[in-house]
Amino acid sequence: MPKWLDIAVSVPAHSQVGGLLTYASDTDLALGQLVRVPFGNREVLGVVWNVHDTAPENSGGHKVRDIAGALEGVPPLSAHWRQLVQFAAQYYQRAIGEVALAALPPQLRDMTPVQLARRLKKKSVSNDQPMAALQSPWPLSEQQQQVLAQIDQASGPFLIHGATGSGKTEVYLQAIARGLAQDPQAQALLMVPEINLTPQLEERVKARFGAEGVVSMHSGMTGPQRLKSWLAAHNGSARIVLGTRMAVFASMPHLKWIVVDEEHDASYKQQEGARYSARDLAVYRARLEGAKVILGSATPSLESWHQSRPAIEGGRYLRLQMPSRIGEGQLPFVRRVDMNHQPRKTVLSTPLIAAIQERVAKGEQSMLLLNRRGYAPVLHCADCGWKSECSHCSAFRVFHKIDRTLRCHHCGFTERVPRACPACGNADIAPMGRGTEQLEEHLSELLVDVKRPDGQAVRVMRIDADSTKLKGALEAQLADVHSGEVDVLVGTQMIAKGHDFRRITLVAAINPDGALFSSDFRAPERLFALLMQAGGRAGRDAAQSARSEMWVQTFHPSHALFEALKKHDYPAFAEQQLKERLEAGLPPHSFQALIRSDARTQAVAQAFLNQGNAQMQSLLTALNEADAALLSEVSVYPAVPMSIQRVANVERAQMLMESTSRKALHKALDVLQQLLHESKSDPAHKGLIRWLVDVDPLAI
């Protein structure tokens, strides 16, 4: 007897198909089964979402097509996994099929049943080998033991607020080891912001638990590698999955532990397609699966910090404190350099240069943080005022001296540096501002006469997105730092987090003031986290920590942010920021969503959003009283150009929606999405390319 199946397929965004299509099958199929189905003129992968015994009533006279076949040998995706996908699709305003299929390995999406059967014959990861013993390679500190005891006794979610170097990673590994020992089938998910920035953690996990039972999941892997890892997690043979944000959707039927390391990191928020927060979904998934979840950071996000306030005040997380470094280690002493007292256009202050020279002479390492790659942000003509603007974006092309190019970091448009000003012919065009390339060059010049203890010349190395393009380049550069071959390390935020540099005793932030006066209310939070994380790279070896320092060059040394940084006082900084946000009605005291439209002209992009808003407001009188009351709780601001309004010749506008009620905000988004779908074909919106919704945006 035929069955009718609702199947989730990946459909183009905003197609209104919704991702669930009806197909027929002569065989019984379980919910969550992977199948191949005809879709237009091609065949695609789908997931069985619902099964019906009767034919659909809304087929409109069209014949329901049969599925092409089921993928045998792969167990169905669990009910919890499907519920996670359904929640993510609903919350982040995307189609179920779009989220579900994006969570599966790309190679699996393209495989026929025959190809998959051939692939499954290959040897997969085995879990025959037992997980490693519970004992730590070194003694646990008293605060580590206390935190682990609290984790054992409570159900969570847990927020570990631990200083850099306090041993949070060992707590994660101990908690996971204990959980896996208690249940021979249990699985654990360990999430990190960027896998390429934490190779030491990957090595440590595999050394501790054995490479056989540990798999990785991140976008840097090849198609076959991702498929192998996914299958191992899906069939339960991989006990530990180590991955980036995409791993939150890993199919793990026996998931019992989730750890989100550096939970504050913006990398956990997806910026394409379904703009989900992997951190928030990890908390939801843990509740769904009955698993324990640990969020950890030296500088937690203000949302997580707010959620970890006492339960009597409405907190939902249990806050666990680890304020002390392991052993006798101390946090670096923070020195603020008032750049108002330095000569104009000074890059590195005289005291900082002297401090770096002193470290080199002692055989110690220094690290300089400048969060801007390239040689200079702009190339400029003093005669006519020409600047190196991108012809495709409303942004400047960055001057890269190494290959003599002007490169747009938004669309990728690259040209050779002109010999003279394109506007007036002046041959004297000069860089404005500075990036990591220029800082590296400047340092090499300043330290040219300084010698290492062995008499060798000083070596300055730069690590940023440009210097690590080639495969294996980052690993090779980090190895040089760890071996002591590098004396001064220059880089962007890539070097500020996740690294255990044992020889660095001095860290310097060169130009951090820009974020103090940003229009983005989250900028101070990001800056404080970056500086705290960067400072945490210094003095990680207890023997050297007493003389470790962090230098901050600033024109505003008395700013409250730097006052809190000097004391390593994250709670004081968080309290001040949360108070400001409460007074302004900003998250986490309210909820936000951004609706962005892309079009050929800015006028069309803004008009499309503003018309949708106007239609929604006019609907208030036609809605029932309850829905009208919900919508009235939502503030919708007029559409405006984005800060970088043109990228790759596409104009971009955004409209902000805000409410103190999450339910009201989502009701408004549901109504607005429907209206936008209905009006997209309006001739007045000719030139409209796409629109997207970003719930809980991290940047406005």
Secondary structure, DSSP 4 states (H G I P E B T S, - for coil): --EEEEEEE---TT-SSTTEEEEEESS---TT-EEEEEETTEEEEEEEEEEESS--TT-TTPPPPBP-EE-TTSPPPPHHHHHHHHHHHHHTT--HHHHHHHTS-HHHHT--HHHHHHHHTS------SPPPPS--SSPPPHHHHHHHHHHHH----EEEEE-TTS-HHHHHHHHHHHHHHH-TT-EEEEE-S-GGG-HHHHHHHHHHH-GGGEEEE-TTS-HHHHHHHHHHHHTT--SEEEESGGGGG---TTEEEEEEETTT-GGGB--SSS--BHHHHHHHHHHHHT-EEEEEESS--HHHHHHTS-GGGT--SEEEEE-S-STT--PPEEEEEEGGGSPTT-SS-HHHHHHHHHHHHTT-EEEEE-S--SSBSEEEETTT--B-B-SSSSSBPEEETTTTEEE-TTT--EEEPPSS-TTT--S-EEEES--HHHHHHHHHHHTTT-B-TTSPBP-EEEESTTTT-STTHHHHHHHHHHHT--SEEEESGGGSSS---SSEEEEEES--GGGGG-SSTTHHHHHHHHHHHHHTTTT-SHHHHTT-EEEEEES-TT-HHHHHHHTT-HHHHHHHHHHHHHHHT-TTSSEEEEEEEEESSHHHHHHHHHHHHHHHHHHTTTS-HHHHHHHTT-EEPPPEEEEEEEETTEEEEEEEEEES-HHHHHHHHHHHHHHHHHHTT-GGGTTEEEEEEEES-S--
